[in-house]
Amino acid sequence: MKSLRHLSMALTLAALFSAAPALAQQSNPVVPRPISTTWTDEGAFQLTEKSAIACDAALEPQARYLQETFAASTGYNLAVIPDGKGKICLTVDTLRVPKAEGYVLEVTRKGISICGHDAAGVFYGIQTLLQHFPASIHSDKRQKGVDWTVPALRVEDAPERPWRGMMLDAARYYYDKSFVLKFIDMMAMYKLNKLQFHFIDDSGWRLEIKKYPRLTEVGAWAGSDEKRTGGYYTQDDIREIVAYAAVRGVEIIPEIEFPAHILSAVVAYPWLCCTGLQHEVPQQHFISRDLLCVGKESSLRFLRDVLDETVALFPSSYINIGGDEAVYTRWEKCPDCQALMKREGLTEASQLQGWLTNVVAGWMKERGRTVIGWEEIMMRGKVETPVVALIWHNVADSIHATAGGHKAIITPASHLYFDFPETSTPGEPQHATWMPPISLEKAYTMPVNDYDPTSTTLGVQGCIWSDQFIHGTRLQEILPIDEDRSERYVEYFVFPRLLALSELGWDKADNRDFADFTRRLTDQFARLDAKNCSYRVPEPRVTSLTENADGSYTYRLAPSVTGAAVRYTTDGTYPTVHSTLYAGEPVTVKRKSDLCAITVVTPTHYSLPLYTAPDYSAYSQYGTYTTSWQPLQVQTVPTPWRIECTGKISDNGRYEVSFIGERGTAHLRLGDLKVYKRDELIATVSQSATADPAATYAFTVDSFEAGTPFFIEVTASGDNGNDTSGLVFIKKAE
């Protein structure tokens, strides 16, 4: 960020779609894959500067979008003719295309027709059309010497699920408006239609509220002087973003987080919390215990005022109220909150959240809006007004929505939180670690039932959280040279998994085919390049691996990105863009780990190397590998040894950490063990043991916070010297 300045088709068509030739599906380059593509032998359409765009008058914004896209890359400034005639024709016909957001695209040698059920359907038809042009059609700079042709075809298409969303966290880290617009562009390119805009959290308030100016004057900034970071969106910014998204079929859903994650508002107006104490906007990630004081009429009036201004800015039929990760200790001690509990006949402080959700859901219903929130909003007391819950713990939790008469959106952290890395390969950038990596395949193959208008689940949503930016300084820009490292970091983690999400939301479960998706994906990277969108370059593909009679291994490789090179080494060293070029020949190495190969897209954009992880299967009884020790790390006198175990501690419960001695003439002697959440001591184990062959400590975690680092500190020393090495494992006890 530049942080001080700073995105079922009807049954009458079903038979047509199912009858599509197998060849058409195999030849289809588009993501998400259309329901039906039929190729014809009529030749190709040639785009020229005389190819005017005709459109229904109401579709002029979409026609202008197509005009501007063509103009940027081809240099052709095509005429746009509302209610006229042209080589390219955009229309709406709800009888011809009966399902919302559906479209029919027809390309012949003579012209192009896109007919949609609605404006969004027309826009999606445009996206499918663009993906049949050469990839450079997406460039914002004129491309010379390109044959701007599209093959003759007919596409009939519509989405499976009405909710295909992404969440962008601009609260923990402020993104410039230009990046938000780009993020919306990239969502729309792959037919995602809902953007949950996370405006408010402990570390920042990003939405201008006229009635409460200190929210952005104070709550939008952290630090001071040259270390000051933050920013916010003016109401004019929001109107621009909403209008921009509307043309692209993207609905912006604002998230005004409460009762927790609201410290930035409390800093601006201390009277909003139960204690009234003054705080500072945090510069390091943590979850504040200060909640909105639900027992004060002034706090409720503030909330209503904020929501009134928010509703006026956003035409979305949904308002997201957050509602996750509240800790109720402040409410339990607050006289005002306790008095409210008594008046309402509530027995637990957590039920106050259900009461508040009911109140707010009622306000929003009066304004024609439906409340959305994280799944906690339907699990903290009875909520009478139907709401929509974002299921982020476990897909099976959607059953709570069914039981309560609510709706659900599937966004589990285990599959669709893109701030987790794709792999555990050494070298992945700083990332969230409280869950295992989420591979492209894991995201693509997430179990989700097909949509039915009577079903509880509306669709799927991915999330990109920004708390990694306030875990340290490694990702921050250097303001005087106007860097954009953080935006490129976000794109690295979101892409290409956003493309997997798009197909997860667009297609039926039985139609999804990961092998076919990865084939199409190899060509999509060129389109991301043309859009100047960063992405995680996938490692080279291993097309064959043979174990030879002498114990050596022979590999054959292929690039994972069309047109990219593969560079490799055979001595286990990290390859560079200057390493040996792979030209298709078999490569033989003594050990699997001796081969290291990277995909090279450009000299400055390449993958991590192929990585052969150590085999710890012999230690599976001890849990997950965490770290190791070697002689040089071991002191001969008792010394504190701090071990990061973020990600290994992933929930509340009882854990065991085991120290396994492997080699050496000495042994590792261990003393007391302490468990820290960030810098807060949460458990102590008084014990003495020797890792000969194993030493195990058990402890309990009962205050887990997602996104928060955890550490173990144990006193260790070498017994009779430091010639000892071994492994450390952690597991959650059954």
C-alpha positions in Angstrom: 0.0 0.0 0.0 1.1 3.5 -0.3 -0.1 3.7 3.3 -0.6 7.4 3.6 -2.6 7.6 0.3 -3.8 4.4 -0.2 -10.8 -4.6 -5.3 -29.6 -23.5 -12.9 -29.9 -22.4 -16.2 -33.6 -23.3 -17.0 -34.5 -26.9 -17.8 -35.3 -25.9 -21.3 -31.5 -25.3 -21.8 -30.3 -28.2 -19.7 -30.6 -30.8 -22.4 -28.7 -28.5 -24.8 -25.9 -28.1 -22.3 -25.5 -31.8 -21.4 -25.3 -32.6 -25.1 -22.2 -30.5 -25.7 -19.5 -32.5 -27.6 -16.6 -33.8 -25.6 -14.2 -32.1 -27.9 -15.8 -28.8 -27.2 -15.2 -29.2 -23.5 -11.6 -30.4 -24.0 -10.8 -27.4 -26.3 -12.2 -24.9 -23.9 -9.6 -22.4 -22.5 -12.0 -20.5 -20.3 -12.0 -20.1 -16.5 -14.5 -20.7 -15.0 -15.4 -23.3 -17.6 -18.7 -22.6 -19.4 -21.5 -25.1 -19.2 -21.6 -25.6 -23.0 -19.2 -24.5 -25.8 -19.8 -25.6 -29.4 -17.2 -24.8 -32.0 -18.2 -24.3 -35.7 -16.3 -24.3 -38.9 -17.4 -20.9 -40.1 -14.0 -19.3 -39.8 -13.0 -16.6 -37.3 -14.2 -13.1 -36.5 -11.6 -10.5 -37.2 -11.6 -7.4 -34.9 -10.9 -4.2 -36.8 -11.1 -0.5 -36.0 -14.5 -0.5 -37.8 -16.1 -3.2 -35.6 -18.7 -1.0 -33.9 -20.4 -2.1 -30.6 -24.2 -1.9 -30.7 -26.1 -2.4 -27.4 -29.4 -2.0 -25.6 -29.4 1.5 -24.2 -29.3 0.2 -20.7 -26.1 -1.7 -21.5 -24.1 1.3 -22.5 -21.8 1.0 -19.4 -20.9 -2.6 -20.3 -20.4 -1.5 -24.0 -18.1 1.3 -22.8 -16.2 -1.3 -20.7 -15.6 -3.4 -23.8 -14.7 -0.4 -25.9 -12.1 0.7 -23.4 -10.6 -2.8 -23.1 -10.2 -3.1 -26.8 -8.8 0.4 -27.1 -6.1 -0.1 -24.5 -4.6 -3.2 -26.1 -5.5 -2.9 -29.8 -5.5 0.8 -30.3 -8.9 0.5 -31.9 -11.4 3.1 -30.6 -14.6 1.3 -31.6 -17.8 3.2 -31.8 -20.6 2.5 -29.3 -24.1 2.7 -30.8 -26.9 2.4 -28.2 -30.1 0.8 -29.8 -28.2 0.6 -33.1 -26.4 -1.9 -35.3 -22.8 -3.1 -35.1 -20.5 -6.0 -35.6 -20.6 -6.7 -31.9 -24.1 -6.7 -30.4 -25.0 -6.7 -26.6 -28.6 -7.4 -25.6 -30.8 -8.6 -22.7 -33.5 -11.2 -23.3 -34.8 -13.0 -20.2 -36.8 -15.4 -22.3 -33.8 -16.5 -24.4 -31.6 -16.6 -21.3 -33.9 -17.5 -18.4 -31.4 -17.7 -15.5 -29.9 -14.8 -13.6 -26.4 -13.9 -14.7 -26.6 -16.3 -17.6 -25.6 -15.5 -21.2 -25.4 -16.8 -24.7 -22.3 -15.9 -26.7 -22.2 -16.4 -30.5 -19.2 -15.7 -32.7 -19.4 -16.0 -36.5 -17.1 -14.7 -39.2 -19.5 -11.8 -39.6 -20.0 -10.7 -36.0 -20.4 -11.3 -32.3 -23.6 -11.5 -30.3 -23.8 -11.5 -26.5 -27.3 -12.0 -25.0 -27.7 -11.9 -21.3 -30.4 -12.5 -18.8 -29.3 -9.2 -17.2 -26.4 -6.7 -17.4 -24.3 -9.1 -15.3 -24.9 -11.9 -17.7 -23.8 -9.7 -20.6 -20.7 -8.7 -18.7 -19.8 -12.4 -18.1 -20.4 -13.0 -21.8 -17.8 -10.3 -22.5 -15.3 -12.0 -20.1 -15.7 -15.3 -21.9 -15.3 -13.5 -25.3 -12.1 -11.9 -24.1 -10.7 -15.2 -22.9 -11.0 -16.4 -26.5 -8.8 -13.6 -27.8 -5.0 -13.7 -27.5 -4.0 -13.1 -23.9 -2.6 -9.6 -24.7 -6.2 -8.4 -25.2 -6.1 -7.7 -21.4 -3.1 -5.4 -21.6 -3.4 -1.7 -20.7 -0.8 -0.9 -23.3 -1.1 -1.1 -27.1 0.1 -4.4 -28.5 1.5 -4.5 -32.0 1.6 -7.4 -34.5 -1.2 -9.3 -32.9 -3.9 -11.1 -34.9 -7.1 -10.0 -33.0 -9.3 -13.0 -34.1 -11.8 -15.1 -32.2 -12.8 -18.6 -33.5 -16.5 -19.2 -34.4 -18.3 -20.7 -31.5 -21.5 -20.7 -29.4 -21.4 -20.6 -25.6 -24.4 -21.1 -23.4 -23.6 -20.5 -19.7 -24.9 -19.5 -16.3 -23.6 -19.8 -12.8 -24.5 -22.7 -10.4 -24.4 -20.6 -7.3 -25.8 -17.0 -6.7 -23.0 -16.2 -4.2 -19.4 -16.3 -5.5 -17.5 -14.0 -3.3 -14.2 -12.7 -2.0 -13.4 -10.8 1.2 -10.7 -8.1 1.2 -9.4 -7.0 4.6 -8.6 -3.3 4.3 -9.0 -2.8 8.1 -5.8 -4.4 9.2 -4.0 -2.8 6.3 -5.3 0.1 4.2 -5.2 -0.5 0.4 -5.2 2.5 -2.0 -8.5 3.0 -3.9 -6.7 2.1 -7.2 -5.8 -1.3 -5.8 -9.4 -1.9 -4.7 -10.6 -1.1 -8.2 -8.0 -3.5 -9.7 -9.0 -6.2 -7.2 -12.6 -5.8 -8.3 -11.5 -6.0 -12.0 -9.7 -9.3 -11.3 -12.7 -10.7 -9.4 -15.0 -9.7 -12.3 -12.7 -11.2 -14.9 -13.4 -14.6 -13.3 -17.1 -14.0 -12.7 -17.0 -13.5 -8.9 -19.9 -11.3 -7.9 -19.7 -10.4 -4.2 -17.0 -8.4 -2.5 -17.1 -8.3 1.3 -15.3 -5.2 2.2 -13.8 -5.5 5.7 -13.6 -1.9 6.8 -13.4 -2.1 10.5 -11.1 -4.0 12.9 -9.1 -3.3 16.0 -6.2 -1.9 14.0 -8.1 0.5 11.7 -11.4 2.2 10.8 -11.4 2.8 7.0 -14.9 4.2 6.3 -15.7 7.9 6.6 -18.7 8.5 8.8 -19.7 12.2 8.7 -21.4 12.2 12.1 -18.4 10.7 13.9 -15.3 12.3 12.2 -12.8 11.0 14.8 -13.4 7.5 13.5 -11.2 8.4 10.6 -9.2 11.3 12.1 -8.0 9.1 14.9 -9.1 5.5 14.3 -7.7 5.2 10.8 -4.1 5.7 11.8 -1.5 3.9 13.8 1.9 5.1 15.0 3.3 8.6 14.7 5.5 10.7 12.6 7.5 8.8 9.9 6.1 5.5 11.3 2.5 6.6 10.9 0.5 4.2 8.7 -3.1 3.9 7.7 -5.7 5.6 5.7 -9.4 5.6 4.9 -12.0 5.8 2.1 -14.0 9.0 1.8 -17.7 8.7 1.0 -16.9 9.9 -2.5 -14.3 7.1 -2.8 -17.0 4.6 -1.8 -19.5 6.0 -4.4 -16.8 5.6 -7.1 -15.9 2.1 -6.0 -19.6 1.0 -5.9 -20.3 2.4 -9.3 -17.2 0.8 -10.8 -18.1 -2.6 -9.3 -21.7 -2.4 -10.5 -20.7 -2.2 -14.2 -18.7 -5.4 -13.6 -21.5 -7.3 -11.8 -19.8 -7.1 -8.4 -21.9 -6.2 -5.4 -20.0 -4.5 -2.6 -21.1 -5.7 0.9 -19.7 -3.4 3.7 -18.6 -5.1 6.9 -19.0 -3.0 10.0 -17.5 -5.2 12.7 -18.9 -5.5 16.2 -19.2 -6.1 19.1 -15.5 -7.2 19.0 -12.7 -6.1 16.6 -13.8 -2.5 17.2 -10.9 -1.0 19.2 -10.2 1.6 16.5 -13.6 3.1 17.2 -13.0 2.9 21.0 -9.7 4.7 20.5 -11.6 7.5 18.8 -14.5 7.5 21.3 -13.6 5.7 24.6 -17.2 6.0 25.8 -18.2 3.3 23.4 -16.6 0.5 25.5 -17.5 -0.7 29.0 -14.5 0.8 30.8 -14.2 4.1 29.0 -10.4 3.8 29.1 -8.3 5.5 26.5 -6.3 3.1 24.2 -4.1 3.4 21.1 -4.6 2.0 17.6 -2.4 -1.2 17.7 0.6 -1.6 15.5 0.9 -5.3 16.2 -1.9 -7.8 15.6 -4.0 -8.9 18.6 -7.7 -9.2 19.4 -8.8 -6.6 21.9 -11.0 -7.6 24.8 -12.8 -4.3 24.6 -16.3 -4.7 23.1 -18.9 -2.3 22.1 -20.8 -1.7 25.4 -24.2 -3.1 24.5 -25.7 -1.9 27.8 -25.3 1.8 27.0 -28.0 3.6 24.9 -25.3 5.9 23.6 -23.4 3.0 22.1 -26.5 1.7 20.4 -27.2 5.2 19.0 -23.7 5.3 17.7 -24.2 2.0 16.0 -27.5 3.0 14.4 -26.0 6.2 13.2 -23.0 4.4 11.6 -25.2 1.8 10.0 -27.6 4.5 8.6 -24.7 6.3 6.8 -23.4 2.9 5.6 -26.8 1.9 4.2 -27.0 5.2 2.4 -23.6 4.6 0.7 -24.1 1.0 -0.3 -27.0 -0.2 -2.4 -26.3 -3.8 -1.5 -29.2 -5.7 0.0 -26.8 -7.0 2.6 -25.0 -5.5 5.5 -22.2 -7.5 7.2 -21.9 -6.9 11.0 -18.9 -9.2 11.6 -19.6 -10.7 15.1 -16.7 -13.1 15.4 -14.2 -13.8 18.2 -15.9 -11.8 21.0 -14.6 -12.5 24.5 -17.3 -11.5 27.0 -15.3 -10.7 30.2 -15.9 -6.9 29.9 -19.7 -7.5 29.6 -19.6 -9.8 32.6 -18.2 -7.0 34.8 -20.1 -4.1 33.3 -23.0 -2.8 35.4 -24.8 -1.5 32.3 -24.5 -4.8 30.4 -25.5 -6.7 33.5 -28.6 -4.5 34.0 -29.5 -5.2 30.3 -29.2 -8.9 30.9 -31.5 -8.7 33.9 -34.1 -6.7 31.9 -34.0 -9.2 29.0 -33.9 -12.3 31.2 -30.6 -13.4 29.9 -28.4 -15.8 31.9 -25.0 -15.6 30.1 -23.1 -12.6 28.8 -22.7 -14.3 25.4 -26.5 -14.1 25.0 -26.2 -10.3 24.8 -24.6 -10.8 21.4 -27.7 -12.6 20.2 -29.8 -9.8 21.6 -27.7 -7.2 19.8 -27.9 -9.2 16.5 -31.7 -9.3 16.8 -31.8 -5.5 17.4 -29.6 -4.7 14.4 -31.3 -7.3 12.1 -34.6 -5.5 12.9 -33.1 -2.1 12.0 -31.7 -3.5 8.8 -35.0 -5.2 7.9 -36.7 -1.8 8.2 -34.3 -0.6 5.5 -34.7 -3.5 3.2 -31.4 -5.1 4.2 -30.4 -8.5 5.4 -27.7 -8.9 8.0 -24.7 -11.1 7.3 -22.0 -12.0 9.8 -19.5 -14.7 10.8 -21.2 -17.9 12.0 -21.0 -16.7 15.6 -23.9 -14.3 15.0 -26.4 -17.3 14.9 -24.7 -19.2 17.7 -24.8 -16.7 20.5 -28.4 -16.8 21.7 -31.5 -17.1 19.7 -31.7 -14.8 16.6 -35.3 -14.2 15.5 -34.8 -12.3 12.3 -33.3 -14.5 9.5 -29.6 -13.7 8.8 -26.9 -15.1 6.6 -23.9 -16.7 8.3 -20.4 -17.0 6.9 -19.3 -20.5 7.9 -15.6 -20.2 8.6 -14.8 -22.9 11.1 -16.2 -26.0 9.5 -18.5 -26.6 6.5 -20.7 -28.9 8.7 -21.5 -25.9 10.9 -24.0 -24.8 8.2 -26.4 -27.1 9.9 -26.9 -24.5 12.5 -28.2 -22.1 9.9 -30.7 -24.7 8.7 -31.9 -25.3 12.2 -32.4 -21.6 12.9 -34.1 -20.7 9.7 -31.0 -18.8 8.4 -28.9 -18.9 5.3 -25.2 -19.8 5.0 -22.2 -18.9 2.8 -19.3 -21.5 2.9 -15.9 -19.9 3.6 -14.0 -22.3 5.7 -10.5 -21.4 6.9 -9.4 -24.9 6.0 -10.0 -24.4 2.3 -10.7 -20.8 1.4 -8.5 -18.5 3.6 -5.9 -17.4 1.1 -3.6 -15.8 3.7 -2.4 -19.3 4.3 0.3 -20.5 1.8 -0.2 -23.0 -0.9 2.6 -25.2 0.3 5.0 -25.8 3.2 7.9 -25.4 0.8 10.7 -23.3 2.4 10.8 -19.9 1.0 7.0 -19.1 1.0 6.5 -15.4 2.0 5.4 -14.5 5.5 2.0 -16.0 6.0 -0.7 -17.0 8.5 0.3 -20.3 10.2 -2.6 -21.3 12.4 -3.9 -23.7 9.8 -2.0 -26.0 7.4 -1.2 -24.8 3.8 -4.1 -24.7 1.3 -3.0 -26.1 -2.0 -4.7 -25.0 -5.3 -6.2 -28.5 -5.5 -7.5 -28.4 -1.9 -9.3 -25.1 -2.6 -10.6 -26.4 -6.0 -12.0 -29.7 -4.6 -13.6 -28.3 -1.4 -16.8 -30.3 -0.8 -19.9 -28.2 -1.4 -23.4 -29.3 -2.4 -24.9 -28.1 -5.6 -27.2 -25.1 -5.2 -30.9 -25.4 -5.0 -33.3 -22.4 -4.6 -34.6 -24.1 -1.5 -31.2 -24.9 0.0 -29.7 -23.1 3.0 -26.3 -22.5 1.4 -26.1 -19.5 -1.0 -22.6 -20.2 -2.3 -18.9 -19.9 -1.5 -16.5 -17.1 -0.6 -12.7 -16.8 -0.3 -11.0 -14.5 2.2 -7.7 -12.6 2.2 -6.9 -11.3 5.7 -4.2 -8.6 6.1 -3.1 -9.2 9.7 0.4 -10.4 8.5 1.1 -6.7 7.7 1.0 -5.9 11.4 3.0 -8.9 12.6 6.3 -7.1 11.8 7.9 -4.8 9.3 9.0 -7.3 6.6 6.0 -6.5 4.3 5.8 -2.7 4.8 6.6 -0.3 1.9 9.3 2.3 2.0 7.1 5.4 1.5 9.6 7.7 -0.1 10.1 5.4 -3.1 6.4 4.6 -3.4 6.6 0.8 -3.2 3.7 -1.6 -3.7 5.1 -4.7 -2.1 2.0 -5.4 -0.1 -0.4 -5.3 -3.0 1.9 -7.7 -4.9 2.0 -9.9 -1.8 -1.8 -10.0 -1.7 -1.9 -11.0 -5.3 0.7 -13.7 -4.8 -1.5 -15.3 -2.2 -4.8 -14.8 -3.9 -3.8 -15.9 -7.4 -4.2 -18.5 -8.9 -6.4 -19.8 -6.0 -9.0 -17.2 -6.9 -9.5 -19.0 -10.2 -10.1 -22.2 -8.3 -12.7 -20.4 -6.2 -14.4 -19.0 -9.4 -14.9 -22.5 -10.7 -16.0 -23.8 -7.3 -18.7 -21.2 -7.3 -19.7 -21.4 -11.0 -19.9 -25.1 -11.8 -21.7 -28.1 -10.4 -19.6 -30.4 -8.2 -19.8 -33.4 -10.6 -18.5 -31.2 -13.5 -15.4 -30.0 -11.7 -12.2 -31.7 -13.0 -8.9 -30.6 -11.4 -6.8 -32.1 -14.2 -8.8 -30.2 -16.8 -8.7 -27.0 -14.7 -4.9 -27.2 -14.4 -4.6 -27.6 -18.1 -6.6 -24.5 -18.7 -4.8 -22.7 -15.9 -1.4 -23.0 -17.7 -2.8 -20.5 -20.3 -4.4 -18.2 -17.8 -1.1 -17.0 -16.4 -0.4 -15.1 -19.5 -3.7 -13.2 -19.0 -2.6 -12.4 -15.4 0.7 -11.1 -16.7 -1.2 -8.9 -19.2 -3.3 -7.5 -16.4 -0.1 -6.8 -14.4 -1.4 -9.1 -11.7 1.2 -10.8 -9.6 0.7 -14.5 -8.8 2.4 -17.5 -7.3 4.2 -19.2 -10.1 3.7 -23.0 -9.7 6.7 -25.3 -9.5 7.6 -27.4 -12.6 5.5 -30.4 -13.2 7.0 -33.9 -12.7 5.7 -35.8 -15.7 7.5 -39.0 -14.7 9.7 -40.3 -11.9 11.5 -43.6 -12.1 13.5 -45.3 -9.3 16.4 -47.1 -10.9 18.1 -50.4 -9.9 21.0 -48.6 -8.3 18.7 -46.5 -6.0 19.0 -43.3 -8.1 16.0 -41.5 -9.5 15.2 -40.3 -13.1 12.9 -37.3 -13.6 11.1 -35.8 -16.6 9.7 -32.3 -16.1 7.4 -29.9 -17.9 6.7 -26.2 -17.3 3.6 -25.4 -15.4 3.1 -22.1 -17.2 2.7 -22.0 -21.0 5.8 -20.6 -22.6 7.9 -20.6 -19.4 11.3 -22.1 -19.0 12.5 -24.6 -16.4 15.9 -24.2 -14.8 17.4 -26.8 -12.6 20.4 -28.0 -10.5 21.3 -31.6 -9.5 23.4 -31.1 -6.4 20.6 -29.9 -4.0 21.5 -26.2 -4.4 18.9 -23.5 -4.9 18.5 -22.9 -8.7 18.5 -19.4 -10.3 17.4 -18.0 -13.6 21.0 -18.8 -14.8 20.9 -22.5 -13.9 20.9 -25.2 -16.5 17.9 -24.9 -18.9 15.7 -28.0 -19.0 15.2 -29.0 -22.6 13.1 -32.2 -22.2 15.9 -34.6 -21.4 15.6 -37.1 -18.5 17.6 -36.0 -15.4 19.0 -38.6 -13.0 20.1 -37.9 -9.4 21.3 -40.0 -6.5 18.7 -38.7 -4.1 15.3 -37.0 -4.8 16.4 -34.0 -2.8 19.3 -33.5 -5.2 17.0 -32.2 -8.0 15.9 -28.6 -7.6 14.0 -27.0 -10.4 12.1 -23.7 -10.9 9.6 -22.4 -13.4 10.9 -19.1 -14.9 8.3 -16.8 -16.3 10.6 -13.7 -16.4 14.0 -13.1 -14.9 12.3 -11.6 -11.9 9.2 -13.8 -11.6 9.8 -17.5 -11.0 8.6 -20.3 -8.7 10.0 -21.8 -5.6 12.0 -24.9 -6.4 10.6 -28.4 -6.5 10.8 -29.5 -2.9 11.2 -33.1 -1.5 10.1 -32.9 2.1 11.9 -35.0 4.7 10.0 -38.2 5.6 8.9 -38.1 9.2 6.3 -41.0 8.8 8.3 -43.0 11.4 7.4 -40.4 14.0 3.6 -40.1 13.1 2.6 -41.1 16.6 4.2 -37.8 17.9 2.2 -35.5 15.6 3.5 -32.7 13.4 7.1 -31.9 12.9 7.9 -28.5 14.4 11.7 -28.0 14.5 15.0 -29.7 15.2 18.1 -29.2 17.2 21.8 -29.6 16.2 25.0 -29.5 18.3 25.7 -25.8 17.7 22.3 -24.8 19.0 22.9 -26.7 22.3 24.5 -25.0 25.4 26.1 -27.0 28.2 24.3 -24.9 30.8 20.5 -24.7 31.1 19.4 -22.0 28.6 15.9 -20.9 27.5 15.0 -22.3 24.0 12.1 -20.5 22.3 10.2 -22.5 19.6 7.5 -21.0 17.4 4.5 -23.4 17.2 2.0 -21.1 15.4 -0.1 -23.3 13.3 0.7 -26.4 15.3 -1.5 -25.0 18.0 -4.7 -24.5 16.0 -7.5 -24.6 18.6 -8.3 -24.9 22.2 -7.5 -28.3 23.7 -4.8 -30.5 25.2 -1.4 -30.7 23.4 1.7 -32.8 23.7 5.2 -31.7 22.6 7.8 -34.4 22.2 11.6 -34.0 21.9 13.1 -37.0 20.1 16.8 -37.6 20.3 18.3 -38.9 17.1 22.1 -38.8 17.1 25.1 -37.9 19.2 27.1 -39.0 22.2 25.3 -36.5 24.5 21.6 -36.1 25.3 19.3 -33.1 25.5 18.3 -32.4 29.1 15.1 -30.4 29.5 13.6 -28.4 32.3 10.4 -26.3 32.8 8.3 -25.6 29.7 6.2 -22.4 29.2 3.6 -21.7 26.5 3.1 -18.2 25.2 0.4 -16.6 23.1 2.3 -13.7 21.6 4.0 -12.5 24.8 1.3 -13.7 27.2 2.2 -16.7 29.3 -0.8 -19.1 29.1 0.6 -22.4 30.5 3.6 -23.7 32.5 4.7 -27.3 32.9 7.1 -28.0 35.7 9.0 -31.0 34.6 12.5 -32.4 34.1 13.3 -34.9 31.3 15.9 -36.2 28.9 15.3 -36.7 25.2 16.7 -40.3 25.4 15.1 -41.4 23.3 12.0 -39.1 23.8 10.7 -36.6 26.3 7.0 -35.5 26.2 5.3 -32.5 27.8 1.5 -32.0 28.0 -0.3 -28.7 28.3 -3.7 -27.2 27.7 -4.7 -24.1 25.6 -8.0 -22.5 26.5 -7.6 -19.0 25.0 -6.8 -19.7 21.3 -6.9 -16.7 19.0 -6.8 -17.3 15.2 -4.0 -15.4 13.5 -2.0 -15.0 16.8 1.5 -16.4 17.1 2.2 -19.1 19.7 5.6 -20.1 21.2 7.0 -22.8 23.5 9.9 -21.9 25.7 11.8 -24.8 27.4 15.0 -24.8 29.4 17.5 -27.0 27.6 21.1 -28.0 27.8 23.4 -30.8 26.7 24.1 -33.6 29.1 27.9 -34.3 29.0 28.5 -32.0 26.1 26.5 -30.6 23.1 27.0 -33.5 20.7 23.2 -34.1 20.3 20.7 -33.6 17.5 17.0 -34.5 17.3 13.5 -33.5 16.3 10.5 -31.8 18.0 6.9 -32.7 17.3 3.5 -31.4 18.5 0.2 -33.0 18.5 -3.3 -32.3 19.8 -4.2 -35.0 22.3 -7.4 -37.0 21.6 
